[in-house]
Amino acid sequence: MKGLIVAAGQGVRLRAKGDLKPLIPIKGIPLIERVIEQARRGGIDEFFVVSGYRGDDLRAALNSFADRTGIHITHVINRDWTRANGQSVLMAKQFLDEPFVLMMCDHLLDPDIIRSLIDAPHAPDTVTLAVDFNLDNPLNDPDDVTRVRSEDGFIRHIGKVIRDFDSYDTGVFLCTPIMFEALEESQAKGDDSISGAMNVLAAWNKAHIFDIQDRIWVDVDDPVAYEKAERLLELGQL
C-alpha cells in the first residue's frame, strides 16, 4: 500500500521546538521519521512526501533517511504551499492512480489504526476517514481539531467550526483517486482544504468513516501536544 504524507506547511505553532516542523526531534527522532516508521508498521511500503516550506532541507533529510533505512520515498513538490492543505494532496495526482493512505506529517498514532483501516471493507470510488468518537479524550484539542458529523457510516459534514458533530478527524484517510476529483471540485468553489474535498465527497455520498475505537493518536501541532506525545512515547503507547 502506498502512503502520501503532507509536509508542506510552516508549522508556526511549533516553532519554539524547531525551525522546520517535520524535522523537529521528539525523543531524539525527527517527527516525520516517526510518522513514516509508524506507517510502515501499519502496512505502508512506499511513501510520497509533499514538501513546500524549506523543501530543499526536508528533501535532503528524507533522502538521508531513505539511504539509511532502504525506505522508498518519492518527493512531491508543492510550490503553492501557502495555500490550504488540499493543494498539497492535489500535487500528488500524477503519482497515484490506485488506493493510498493519506497522512499528516505531525500526527503520531497507533500503527493498528492504519492497518485496520486498510483491512476494513471499502466501496469503490470512495474515501474513508479514520475518526475518533472519544470526544472527551484529553489527548485531543477541542479548540483546534477538525470535527465530523456522521450518519450510518457516512460523513455528512466536516470542518473546524461546525457545532453539530459526533467525532474528530484523525488525519488518516484511505483514498481512491476520486479524492483528486473532489479536491478539484472544492477548489473550483474556492476551498483549497482537504475538509473542503471531504464535504464534496459527502455530498456525493462517497465519504465514509472508520471508527478507531480506543486506539491512540495525537496531533503534534503545538508545545502542549508535543509534551503529550513525549509522554506517550515514554510510556511505550506510540
KOLBASE-617267 format. One record per residue: residue number from 1; residue in three letters; chain; x, y, z of N, C-alpha, C in turn. Coordinates in Angstrom, 2 decimals. Example, Ala and Ser with C-alpha at 12.3 -4.5 7.8 and 13.67 -1.06 7.14 Angstrom:
<rs>
[1,'ALA','A',[13.19,-5.69,7.80],[12.30,-4.50,7.80],[13.20,-3.30,7.80]]
[2,'SER','A',[12.85,-2.25,7.08],[13.67,-1.06,7.14],[12.90,0.03,7.87]]
</rs>
This chain:
<rs>
[1,'MET','A',[0.84,-1.20,0.00],[0.00,0.00,0.00],[0.88,1.25,0.00]]
[2,'LYS','A',[0.48,2.22,-0.81],[1.22,3.48,-0.87],[0.68,4.47,0.16]]
[3,'GLY','A',[1.57,5.33,0.64],[1.19,6.35,1.60],[1.62,7.72,1.13]]
[4,'LEU','A',[0.73,8.70,1.30],[1.00,10.09,0.95],[1.03,10.91,2.23]]
[5,'ILE','A',[2.13,11.60,2.48],[2.29,12.42,3.68],[2.38,13.88,3.30]]
[6,'VAL','A',[1.51,14.69,3.89],[1.51,16.14,3.66],[2.48,16.78,4.65]]
[7,'ALA','A',[3.51,17.46,4.12],[4.54,18.05,4.98],[5.02,19.37,4.40]]
[8,'ALA','A',[4.09,20.18,3.86],[4.49,21.38,3.11],[4.38,22.68,3.90]]
[9,'GLY','A',[3.68,22.68,5.02],[3.43,23.93,5.73],[4.57,24.39,6.61]]
[10,'GLN','A',[4.37,25.56,7.25],[5.40,26.14,8.09],[5.42,25.59,9.51]]
[11,'GLY','A',[4.27,25.18,10.03],[4.22,24.69,11.41],[4.57,25.76,12.41]]
[12,'VAL','A',[3.98,26.94,12.25],[4.34,28.10,13.07],[4.13,27.85,14.55]]
[13,'ARG','A',[3.07,27.16,14.92],[2.75,26.99,16.34],[3.74,26.08,17.08]]
[14,'LEU','A',[4.55,25.35,16.33],[5.56,24.51,16.96],[6.96,25.07,16.77]]
[15,'ARG','A',[7.04,26.32,16.35],[8.33,26.94,16.04],[9.27,26.97,17.25]]
[16,'ALA','A',[8.71,27.00,18.46],[9.56,27.03,19.65],[10.41,25.77,19.78]]
[17,'LYS','A',[9.99,24.69,19.11],[10.72,23.42,19.19],[11.70,23.23,18.03]]
[18,'GLY','A',[11.57,24.05,16.99],[12.46,23.91,15.85],[11.96,24.69,14.65]]
[19,'ASP','A',[12.85,24.95,13.70],[12.51,25.80,12.56],[11.72,25.08,11.48]]
[20,'LEU','A',[11.87,23.78,11.35],[11.20,23.02,10.29],[10.44,21.87,10.94]]
[21,'LYS','A',[9.14,22.01,11.00],[8.30,21.11,11.79],[8.55,19.63,11.55]]
[22,'PRO','A',[8.56,19.15,10.32],[8.73,17.70,10.13],[10.04,17.16,10.68]]
[23,'LEU','A',[11.05,18.03,10.83],[12.36,17.58,11.29],[12.59,17.86,12.77]]
[24,'ILE','A',[11.59,18.38,13.47],[11.73,18.61,14.90],[11.88,17.26,15.61]]
[25,'PRO','A',[12.94,17.09,16.38],[13.12,15.80,17.06],[12.16,15.64,18.24]]
[26,'ILE','A',[11.62,14.46,18.39],[10.80,14.14,19.54],[11.33,12.83,20.11]]
[27,'LYS','A',[11.85,12.90,21.32],[12.58,11.79,21.93],[13.72,11.35,21.01]]
[28,'GLY','A',[14.39,12.36,20.41],[15.60,12.10,19.64],[15.41,11.72,18.19]]
[29,'ILE','A',[14.17,11.59,17.73],[13.90,11.17,16.35],[13.02,12.20,15.67]]
[30,'PRO','A',[13.37,12.67,14.46],[12.54,13.66,13.77],[11.09,13.20,13.63]]
[31,'LEU','A',[10.19,14.14,13.78],[8.76,13.85,13.77],[8.34,13.06,12.54]]
[32,'ILE','A',[8.80,13.48,11.36],[8.35,12.79,10.14],[8.92,11.38,10.05]]
[33,'GLU','A',[10.10,11.15,10.63],[10.62,9.78,10.64],[9.74,8.88,11.50]]
[34,'ARG','A',[9.25,9.41,12.61],[8.33,8.63,13.45],[7.04,8.33,12.69]]
[35,'VAL','A',[6.53,9.33,11.98],[5.30,9.13,11.20],[5.51,8.02,10.17]]
[36,'ILE','A',[6.63,8.06,9.48],[6.91,7.06,8.45],[7.07,5.67,9.07]]
[37,'GLU','A',[7.79,5.58,10.17],[8.01,4.28,10.81],[6.69,3.69,11.32]]
[38,'GLN','A',[5.84,4.53,11.89],[4.54,4.04,12.34],[3.70,3.57,11.16]]
[39,'ALA','A',[3.77,4.31,10.06],[3.01,3.92,8.87],[3.53,2.60,8.30]]
[40,'ARG','A',[4.85,2.43,8.32],[5.42,1.15,7.86],[4.88,0.00,8.68]]
[41,'ARG','A',[4.84,0.18,9.98],[4.32,-0.87,10.86],[2.83,-1.10,10.60]]
[42,'GLY','A',[2.16,-0.10,10.06],[0.74,-0.23,9.75],[0.46,-0.81,8.38]]
[43,'GLY','A',[1.51,-1.06,7.59],[1.31,-1.70,6.30],[1.64,-0.87,5.09]]
[44,'ILE','A',[2.21,0.33,5.26],[2.60,1.16,4.12],[4.02,0.78,3.70]]
[45,'ASP','A',[4.21,0.52,2.41],[5.54,0.10,1.96],[6.18,1.04,0.94]]
[46,'GLU','A',[5.47,2.09,0.55],[6.03,3.07,-0.37],[5.45,4.43,-0.03]]
[47,'PHE','A',[6.33,5.45,0.04],[5.91,6.75,0.53],[6.09,7.85,-0.52]]
[48,'PHE','A',[5.15,8.79,-0.49],[5.20,10.01,-1.28],[5.05,11.15,-0.27]]
[49,'VAL','A',[6.02,12.05,-0.23],[6.01,13.13,0.75],[5.94,14.47,0.02]]
[50,'VAL','A',[4.93,15.26,0.37],[4.75,16.58,-0.24],[5.49,17.61,0.59]]
[51,'SER','A',[6.46,18.27,-0.02],[7.23,19.31,0.65],[6.92,20.66,0.02]]
[52,'GLY','A',[7.17,21.71,0.80],[6.91,23.06,0.33],[7.82,24.05,1.03]]
[53,'TYR','A',[7.42,24.51,2.21],[8.25,25.41,3.00],[9.59,24.75,3.32]]
[54,'ARG','A',[10.67,25.43,2.97],[12.04,24.92,3.16],[12.16,23.49,2.63]]
[55,'GLY','A',[11.60,23.32,1.45],[11.54,21.99,0.85],[12.90,21.35,0.60]]
[56,'ASP','A',[13.89,22.15,0.21],[15.22,21.59,-0.04],[15.78,20.90,1.21]]
[57,'ASP','A',[15.59,21.55,2.36],[16.10,20.98,3.62],[15.37,19.68,3.95]]
[58,'LEU','A',[14.05,19.68,3.80],[13.27,18.49,4.12],[13.63,17.34,3.18]]
[59,'ARG','A',[13.73,17.64,1.89],[14.04,16.58,0.92],[15.43,15.98,1.17]]
[60,'ALA','A',[16.39,16.83,1.53],[17.73,16.33,1.81],[17.71,15.40,3.03]]
[61,'ALA','A',[16.97,15.79,4.05],[16.88,14.97,5.26],[16.19,13.64,4.96]]
[62,'LEU','A',[15.15,13.69,4.15],[14.43,12.46,3.81],[15.28,11.55,2.92]]
[63,'ASN','A',[16.08,12.13,2.04],[16.99,11.32,1.22],[17.99,10.57,2.10]]
[64,'SER','A',[18.51,11.26,3.10],[19.44,10.62,4.02],[18.75,9.50,4.80]]
[65,'PHE','A',[17.53,9.77,5.24],[16.74,8.77,5.97],[16.47,7.55,5.09]]
[66,'ALA','A',[16.11,7.79,3.84],[15.85,6.70,2.90],[17.10,5.86,2.66]]
[67,'ASP','A',[18.25,6.53,2.55],[19.51,5.81,2.34],[19.83,4.92,3.54]]
[68,'ARG','A',[19.56,5.41,4.74],[19.86,4.65,5.95],[18.94,3.45,6.13]]
[69,'THR','A',[17.70,3.60,5.72],[16.67,2.60,6.04],[16.23,1.75,4.87]]
[70,'GLY','A',[16.50,2.21,3.64],[16.02,1.50,2.47],[14.57,1.75,2.16]]
[71,'ILE','A',[13.95,2.70,2.84],[12.55,3.04,2.59],[12.46,3.82,1.28]]
[72,'HIS','A',[11.50,3.48,0.44],[11.31,4.15,-0.85],[10.46,5.40,-0.64]]
[73,'ILE','A',[11.05,6.57,-0.88],[10.36,7.86,-0.72],[10.43,8.63,-2.03]]
[74,'THR','A',[9.28,9.01,-2.55],[9.19,9.87,-3.74],[8.82,11.27,-3.28]]
[75,'HIS','A',[9.55,12.27,-3.78],[9.26,13.65,-3.41],[8.19,14.25,-4.32]]
[76,'VAL','A',[7.24,14.93,-3.70],[6.22,15.68,-4.41],[6.38,17.13,-3.98]]
[77,'ILE','A',[6.59,18.04,-4.92],[6.88,19.43,-4.58],[5.63,20.29,-4.77]]
[78,'ASN','A',[5.28,21.02,-3.71],[4.16,21.96,-3.76],[4.72,23.38,-3.66]]
[79,'ARG','A',[4.79,24.06,-4.78],[5.32,25.43,-4.77],[4.27,26.43,-4.29]]
[80,'ASP','A',[3.03,26.00,-4.22],[1.96,26.86,-3.69],[1.62,26.44,-2.26]]
[81,'TRP','A',[2.66,26.23,-1.45],[2.46,25.68,-0.12],[1.76,26.63,0.85]]
[82,'THR','A',[1.62,27.91,0.49],[0.89,28.83,1.37],[-0.62,28.62,1.28]]
[83,'ARG','A',[-1.07,27.89,0.27],[-2.49,27.57,0.16],[-2.84,26.46,1.16]]
[84,'ALA','A',[-4.13,26.17,1.30],[-4.58,25.15,2.25],[-4.07,23.77,1.85]]
[85,'ASN','A',[-4.18,22.82,2.78],[-3.52,21.53,2.63],[-4.04,20.67,1.46]]
[86,'GLY','A',[-5.23,20.95,0.98],[-5.72,20.20,-0.17],[-4.87,20.39,-1.40]]
[87,'GLN','A',[-4.22,21.54,-1.52],[-3.34,21.78,-2.66],[-2.17,20.80,-2.65]]
[88,'SER','A',[-1.66,20.50,-1.46],[-0.56,19.54,-1.37],[-0.99,18.16,-1.84]]
[89,'VAL','A',[-2.19,17.75,-1.46],[-2.68,16.45,-1.89],[-2.87,16.42,-3.40]]
[90,'LEU','A',[-3.40,17.48,-3.94],[-3.67,17.53,-5.37],[-2.38,17.44,-6.19]]
[91,'MET','A',[-1.27,17.94,-5.64],[0.00,17.86,-6.36],[0.46,16.42,-6.58]]
[92,'ALA','A',[-0.10,15.48,-5.82],[0.29,14.08,-5.95],[-0.56,13.32,-6.96]]
[93,'LYS','A',[-1.48,13.99,-7.62],[-2.39,13.31,-8.55],[-1.64,12.52,-9.62]]
[94,'GLN','A',[-0.57,13.07,-10.12],[0.17,12.41,-11.21],[0.87,11.14,-10.75]]
[95,'PHE','A',[1.02,10.96,-9.43],[1.75,9.80,-8.91],[0.85,8.66,-8.45]]
[96,'LEU','A',[-0.42,8.94,-8.19],[-1.26,7.97,-7.50],[-2.54,7.70,-8.30]]
[97,'ASP','A',[-2.62,6.52,-8.88],[-3.80,6.13,-9.64],[-4.43,4.86,-9.05]]
[98,'GLU','A',[-4.20,4.60,-7.79],[-4.70,3.43,-7.09],[-4.97,3.83,-5.63]]
[99,'PRO','A',[-5.58,2.98,-4.84],[-5.83,3.34,-3.43],[-4.54,3.68,-2.70]]
[100,'PHE','A',[-4.64,4.63,-1.79],[-3.48,5.05,-0.98],[-3.97,5.58,0.35]]
[101,'VAL','A',[-3.06,5.61,1.31],[-3.37,6.18,2.63],[-2.79,7.58,2.70]]
[102,'LEU','A',[-3.63,8.53,3.04],[-3.22,9.93,3.21],[-3.01,10.19,4.70]]
[103,'MET','A',[-1.86,10.79,5.02],[-1.49,11.08,6.41],[-0.90,12.48,6.53]]
[104,'MET','A',[-0.86,12.97,7.76],[-0.26,14.26,8.06],[1.13,14.05,8.67]]
[105,'CYS','A',[2.04,14.97,8.45],[3.41,14.81,8.92],[3.55,15.01,10.42]]
[106,'ASP','A',[2.48,15.48,11.08],[2.58,15.79,12.51],[1.60,14.98,13.36]]
[107,'HIS','A',[1.03,13.91,12.80],[0.11,13.07,13.57],[0.80,11.76,13.91]]
[108,'LEU','A',[1.04,11.54,15.19],[1.58,10.27,15.65],[0.42,9.38,16.09]]
[109,'LEU','A',[0.53,8.07,15.82],[-0.62,7.22,16.09],[-0.23,5.75,16.22]]
[110,'ASP','A',[-1.13,5.01,16.79],[-1.02,3.57,16.87],[-1.04,3.00,15.45]]
[111,'PRO','A',[-0.01,2.28,15.03],[0.00,1.74,13.67],[-1.22,0.87,13.34]]
[112,'ASP','A',[-1.87,0.33,14.38],[-3.04,-0.50,14.12],[-4.19,0.31,13.54]]
[113,'ILE','A',[-4.18,1.62,13.70],[-5.20,2.46,13.06],[-5.08,2.31,11.55]]
[114,'ILE','A',[-3.86,2.42,11.04],[-3.64,2.30,9.60],[-3.92,0.87,9.13]]
[115,'ARG','A',[-3.40,-0.09,9.87],[-3.58,-1.50,9.48],[-5.06,-1.86,9.41]]
[116,'SER','A',[-5.82,-1.47,10.42],[-7.25,-1.80,10.46],[-8.03,-1.04,9.40]]
[117,'LEU','A',[-7.63,0.20,9.15],[-8.28,0.99,8.11],[-8.08,0.34,6.74]]
[118,'ILE','A',[-6.87,-0.11,6.46],[-6.59,-0.76,5.18],[-7.39,-2.06,5.05]]
[119,'ASP','A',[-7.49,-2.81,6.15],[-8.13,-4.12,6.10],[-9.66,-4.05,6.09]]
[120,'ALA','A',[-10.23,-2.91,6.46],[-11.68,-2.79,6.51],[-12.28,-2.82,5.10]]
[121,'PRO','A',[-13.53,-3.27,4.96],[-14.18,-3.27,3.64],[-14.35,-1.83,3.12]]
[122,'HIS','A',[-14.15,-1.65,1.82],[-14.29,-0.33,1.22],[-15.02,-0.44,-0.12]]
[123,'ALA','A',[-15.92,0.49,-0.34],[-16.60,0.54,-1.64],[-15.71,1.24,-2.66]]
[124,'PRO','A',[-15.83,0.89,-3.94],[-15.02,1.55,-4.97],[-15.34,3.05,-5.05]]
[125,'ASP','A',[-14.35,3.83,-5.46],[-14.54,5.27,-5.68],[-15.08,5.98,-4.45]]
[126,'THR','A',[-14.48,5.69,-3.30],[-14.85,6.36,-2.06],[-13.58,6.77,-1.32]]
[127,'VAL','A',[-13.76,7.60,-0.30],[-12.69,7.95,0.62],[-13.20,7.66,2.03]]
[128,'THR','A',[-12.38,6.99,2.83],[-12.75,6.66,4.21],[-11.83,7.37,5.17]]
[129,'LEU','A',[-12.41,8.09,6.10],[-11.66,8.84,7.10],[-11.71,8.11,8.44]]
[130,'ALA','A',[-10.54,7.90,9.05],[-10.48,7.35,10.40],[-10.90,8.44,11.38]]
[131,'VAL','A',[-11.93,8.16,12.18],[-12.45,9.15,13.10],[-12.41,8.64,14.54]]
[132,'ASP','A',[-12.38,9.59,15.45],[-12.31,9.30,16.89],[-13.61,9.78,17.53]]
[133,'PHE','A',[-14.41,8.84,18.06],[-15.65,9.19,18.73],[-15.45,9.53,20.20]]
[134,'ASN','A',[-14.21,9.43,20.69],[-13.91,9.71,22.10],[-13.70,11.21,22.29]]
[135,'LEU','A',[-14.79,11.94,22.31],[-14.72,13.40,22.32],[-14.09,13.96,23.59]]
[136,'ASP','A',[-14.11,13.20,24.67],[-13.57,13.68,25.94],[-12.13,13.25,26.18]]
[137,'ASN','A',[-11.51,12.61,25.20],[-10.14,12.17,25.35],[-9.22,13.37,25.56]]
[138,'PRO','A',[-8.47,13.44,26.66],[-7.61,14.60,26.92],[-6.47,14.78,25.92]]
[139,'LEU','A',[-6.21,13.76,25.09],[-5.18,13.92,24.07],[-5.63,14.86,22.97]]
[140,'ASN','A',[-6.94,15.03,22.81],[-7.47,15.87,21.74],[-7.57,17.33,22.18]]
[141,'ASP','A',[-7.43,18.22,21.23],[-7.58,19.66,21.49],[-8.89,20.10,20.84]]
[142,'PRO','A',[-9.97,20.20,21.62],[-11.28,20.51,21.04],[-11.35,21.88,20.37]]
[143,'ASP','A',[-10.42,22.77,20.71],[-10.42,24.10,20.10],[-9.74,24.12,18.74]]
[144,'ASP','A',[-9.04,23.05,18.39],[-8.29,23.04,17.13],[-8.65,21.87,16.22]]
[145,'VAL','A',[-9.10,20.78,16.78],[-9.34,19.57,15.99],[-10.47,19.79,14.98]]
[146,'THR','A',[-10.37,19.08,13.86],[-11.42,19.14,12.85],[-12.56,18.20,13.26]]
[147,'ARG','A',[-13.77,18.71,13.19],[-14.94,17.98,13.68],[-15.68,17.30,12.53]]
[148,'VAL','A',[-16.33,16.20,12.85],[-17.03,15.41,11.85],[-18.44,15.09,12.34]]
[149,'ARG','A',[-19.41,15.27,11.46],[-20.77,14.78,11.72],[-21.02,13.62,10.79]]
[150,'SER','A',[-21.39,12.48,11.36],[-21.60,11.28,10.54],[-23.01,10.72,10.77]]
[151,'GLU','A',[-23.39,9.85,9.84],[-24.68,9.20,9.92],[-24.63,7.90,9.13]]
[152,'ASP','A',[-24.91,6.79,9.81],[-24.94,5.48,9.16],[-23.67,5.16,8.39]]
[153,'GLY','A',[-22.53,5.56,8.95],[-21.25,5.25,8.33],[-20.78,6.23,7.28]]
[154,'PHE','A',[-21.58,7.26,7.01],[-21.22,8.28,6.02],[-20.90,9.60,6.72]]
[155,'ILE','A',[-19.97,10.35,6.14],[-19.73,11.73,6.60],[-20.81,12.62,6.00]]
[156,'ARG','A',[-21.41,13.43,6.86],[-22.40,14.39,6.39],[-21.85,15.82,6.38]]
[157,'HIS','A',[-20.90,16.11,7.28],[-20.30,17.44,7.32],[-18.98,17.34,8.08]]
[158,'ILE','A',[-18.02,18.15,7.67],[-16.72,18.17,8.33],[-16.18,19.59,8.32]]
[159,'GLY','A',[-15.54,20.00,9.41],[-14.97,21.34,9.49],[-14.57,21.66,10.91]]
[160,'LYS','A',[-13.78,22.70,11.09],[-13.30,23.07,12.41],[-14.33,23.80,13.26]]
[161,'VAL','A',[-15.31,24.42,12.65],[-16.24,25.25,13.43],[-17.67,24.72,13.43]]
[162,'ILE','A',[-17.90,23.52,12.91],[-19.28,23.02,12.93],[-19.68,22.69,14.37]]
[163,'ARG','A',[-20.94,22.93,14.70],[-21.41,22.73,16.07],[-22.06,21.36,16.26]]
[164,'ASP','A',[-22.64,20.83,15.23],[-23.33,19.54,15.30],[-22.36,18.46,14.81]]
[165,'PHE','A',[-21.67,17.78,15.75],[-20.67,16.79,15.37],[-20.67,15.64,16.36]]
[166,'ASP','A',[-20.11,14.50,15.93],[-20.07,13.34,16.82],[-18.69,12.70,16.92]]
[167,'SER','A',[-17.72,13.21,16.15],[-16.39,12.59,16.15],[-15.36,13.60,15.67]]
[168,'TYR','A',[-14.08,13.20,15.80],[-12.96,14.03,15.38],[-12.21,13.37,14.21]]
[169,'ASP','A',[-11.70,14.20,13.34],[-10.87,13.80,12.20],[-9.47,13.49,12.71]]
[170,'THR','A',[-8.98,12.26,12.48],[-7.64,11.89,12.95],[-6.55,12.23,11.94]]
[171,'GLY','A',[-6.94,12.66,10.73],[-5.94,12.98,9.72],[-5.42,11.79,8.96]]
[172,'VAL','A',[-6.12,10.65,9.04],[-5.73,9.44,8.31],[-6.89,9.03,7.40]]
[173,'PHE','A',[-6.63,8.93,6.10],[-7.66,8.66,5.11],[-7.25,7.49,4.22]]
[174,'LEU','A',[-8.17,6.60,3.93],[-7.96,5.60,2.88],[-8.62,6.17,1.63]]
[175,'CYS','A',[-7.82,6.56,0.66],[-8.30,7.28,-0.52],[-8.27,6.41,-1.77]]
[176,'THR','A',[-9.17,6.69,-2.68],[-9.07,6.27,-4.07],[-8.88,7.53,-4.89]]
[177,'PRO','A',[-8.57,7.43,-6.18],[-8.33,8.64,-6.98],[-9.51,9.60,-7.04]]
[178,'ILE','A',[-10.69,9.19,-6.57],[-11.81,10.13,-6.55],[-11.50,11.32,-5.63]]
[179,'MET','A',[-10.55,11.14,-4.71],[-10.14,12.25,-3.86],[-9.67,13.44,-4.69]]
[180,'PHE','A',[-8.95,13.16,-5.78],[-8.44,14.25,-6.62],[-9.58,14.97,-7.35]]
[181,'GLU','A',[-10.59,14.23,-7.77],[-11.76,14.86,-8.38],[-12.45,15.78,-7.38]]
[182,'ALA','A',[-12.58,15.31,-6.15],[-13.23,16.12,-5.12],[-12.42,17.36,-4.78]]
[183,'LEU','A',[-11.09,17.24,-4.75],[-10.24,18.39,-4.50],[-10.41,19.45,-5.59]]
[184,'GLU','A',[-10.46,19.01,-6.83],[-10.64,19.94,-7.94],[-12.01,20.61,-7.87]]
[185,'GLU','A',[-13.02,19.85,-7.52],[-14.37,20.43,-7.37],[-14.40,21.44,-6.23]]
[186,'SER','A',[-13.76,21.10,-5.12],[-13.73,22.00,-3.98],[-12.96,23.28,-4.30]]
[187,'GLN','A',[-11.83,23.14,-5.00],[-11.06,24.33,-5.39],[-11.87,25.23,-6.31]]
[188,'ALA','A',[-12.65,24.63,-7.20],[-13.48,25.44,-8.11],[-14.49,26.26,-7.32]]
[189,'LYS','A',[-14.82,25.79,-6.11],[-15.76,26.51,-5.25],[-15.05,27.45,-4.28]]
[190,'GLY','A',[-13.70,27.51,-4.38],[-12.93,28.44,-3.56],[-12.38,27.87,-2.27]]
[191,'ASP','A',[-12.43,26.55,-2.10],[-11.94,25.93,-0.87],[-10.80,24.98,-1.23]]
[192,'ASP','A',[-9.57,25.30,-0.79],[-8.38,24.50,-1.10],[-8.10,23.41,-0.08]]
[193,'SER','A',[-8.95,23.24,0.90],[-8.63,22.34,2.01],[-9.05,20.90,1.75]]
[194,'ILE','A',[-8.44,19.99,2.51],[-8.85,18.60,2.47],[-10.29,18.47,2.97]]
[195,'SER','A',[-10.63,19.23,4.00],[-12.00,19.19,4.51],[-13.00,19.63,3.45]]
[196,'GLY','A',[-12.62,20.60,2.63],[-13.49,21.02,1.55],[-13.77,19.88,0.59]]
[197,'ALA','A',[-12.72,19.12,0.25],[-12.89,17.97,-0.63],[-13.76,16.91,0.03]]
[198,'MET','A',[-13.59,16.71,1.34],[-14.40,15.72,2.03],[-15.86,16.13,2.07]]
[199,'ASN','A',[-16.14,17.42,2.14],[-17.53,17.87,2.08],[-18.13,17.65,0.69]]
[200,'VAL','A',[-17.31,17.80,-0.35],[-17.77,17.46,-1.70],[-18.10,15.98,-1.78]]
[201,'LEU','A',[-17.20,15.15,-1.26],[-17.43,13.70,-1.27],[-18.66,13.34,-0.45]]
[202,'ALA','A',[-18.87,14.06,0.66],[-20.07,13.82,1.47],[-21.34,14.08,0.66]]
[203,'ALA','A',[-21.32,15.16,-0.12],[-22.47,15.48,-0.96],[-22.70,14.42,-2.03]]
[204,'TRP','A',[-21.63,13.74,-2.43],[-21.73,12.66,-3.42],[-22.02,11.31,-2.78]]
[205,'ASN','A',[-22.16,11.28,-1.43],[-22.29,10.02,-0.70],[-21.09,9.09,-0.93]]
[206,'LYS','A',[-19.92,9.69,-1.00],[-18.69,8.94,-1.26],[-17.70,9.06,-0.10]]
[207,'ALA','A',[-18.12,9.65,1.01],[-17.23,9.85,2.16],[-17.69,8.97,3.32]]
[208,'HIS','A',[-16.85,8.04,3.72],[-17.19,7.09,4.77],[-16.32,7.34,6.01]]
[209,'ILE','A',[-16.74,6.74,7.12],[-15.96,6.83,8.35],[-15.47,5.45,8.76]]
[210,'PHE','A',[-14.35,5.46,9.50],[-13.84,4.26,10.14],[-13.55,4.62,11.59]]
[211,'ASP','A',[-14.19,3.94,12.52],[-14.06,4.21,13.95],[-12.75,3.60,14.47]]
[212,'ILE','A',[-11.86,4.44,15.01],[-10.59,3.94,15.53],[-10.76,3.31,16.91]]
[213,'GLN','A',[-11.95,3.43,17.49],[-12.27,2.88,18.81],[-11.34,3.48,19.85]]
[214,'ASP','A',[-10.65,2.66,20.63],[-9.84,3.22,21.72],[-8.36,3.35,21.36]]
[215,'ARG','A',[-8.05,3.31,20.08],[-6.65,3.43,19.67],[-6.17,4.88,19.84]]
[216,'ILE','A',[-4.87,5.03,20.05],[-4.29,6.32,20.41],[-3.75,7.06,19.19]]
[217,'TRP','A',[-3.98,8.37,19.18],[-3.37,9.24,18.18],[-3.21,10.61,18.81]]
[218,'VAL','A',[-2.29,11.41,18.29],[-2.10,12.77,18.78],[-1.58,13.65,17.65]]
[219,'ASP','A',[-2.17,14.83,17.54],[-1.78,15.84,16.55],[-0.73,16.74,17.19]]
[220,'VAL','A',[0.53,16.59,16.78],[1.64,17.30,17.41],[1.82,18.65,16.73]]
[221,'ASP','A',[0.95,19.59,17.05],[0.98,20.87,16.34],[1.29,22.07,17.23]]
[222,'ASP','A',[1.50,21.86,18.53],[1.90,22.95,19.42],[2.66,22.35,20.59]]
[223,'PRO','A',[3.29,23.20,21.43],[4.11,22.66,22.52],[3.35,21.77,23.50]]
[224,'VAL','A',[2.09,22.06,23.75],[1.31,21.24,24.68],[1.13,19.83,24.10]]
[225,'ALA','A',[0.76,19.75,22.82],[0.60,18.45,22.16],[1.95,17.73,22.07]]
[226,'TYR','A',[3.01,18.47,21.87],[4.35,17.89,21.81],[4.67,17.17,23.12]]
[227,'GLU','A',[4.35,17.82,24.24],[4.61,17.20,25.54],[3.74,15.96,25.75]]
[228,'LYS','A',[2.51,15.99,25.28],[1.65,14.80,25.36],[2.26,13.65,24.58]]
[229,'ALA','A',[2.75,13.94,23.38],[3.37,12.91,22.55],[4.61,12.34,23.22]]
[230,'GLU','A',[5.42,13.21,23.81],[6.61,12.72,24.52],[6.24,11.74,25.61]]
[231,'ARG','A',[5.20,12.06,26.38],[4.78,11.17,27.47],[4.31,9.84,26.92]]
[232,'LEU','A',[3.54,9.87,25.81],[3.06,8.63,25.22],[4.21,7.77,24.75]]
[233,'LEU','A',[5.23,8.41,24.17],[6.40,7.66,23.70],[7.17,7.07,24.88]]
[234,'GLU','A',[7.29,7.84,25.96],[7.98,7.34,27.15],[7.26,6.12,27.72]]
[235,'LEU','A',[5.95,6.12,27.64],[5.14,5.02,28.17],[5.03,3.85,27.22]]
[236,'GLY','A',[5.58,4.02,26.00],[5.51,2.96,25.01],[4.14,2.79,24.40]]
[237,'GLN','A',[3.33,3.86,24.42],[1.97,3.79,23.89],[1.90,4.24,22.44]]
[238,'LEU','A',[3.01,4.73,21.90],[3.10,5.10,20.50],[4.34,4.44,19.89]]
</rs>
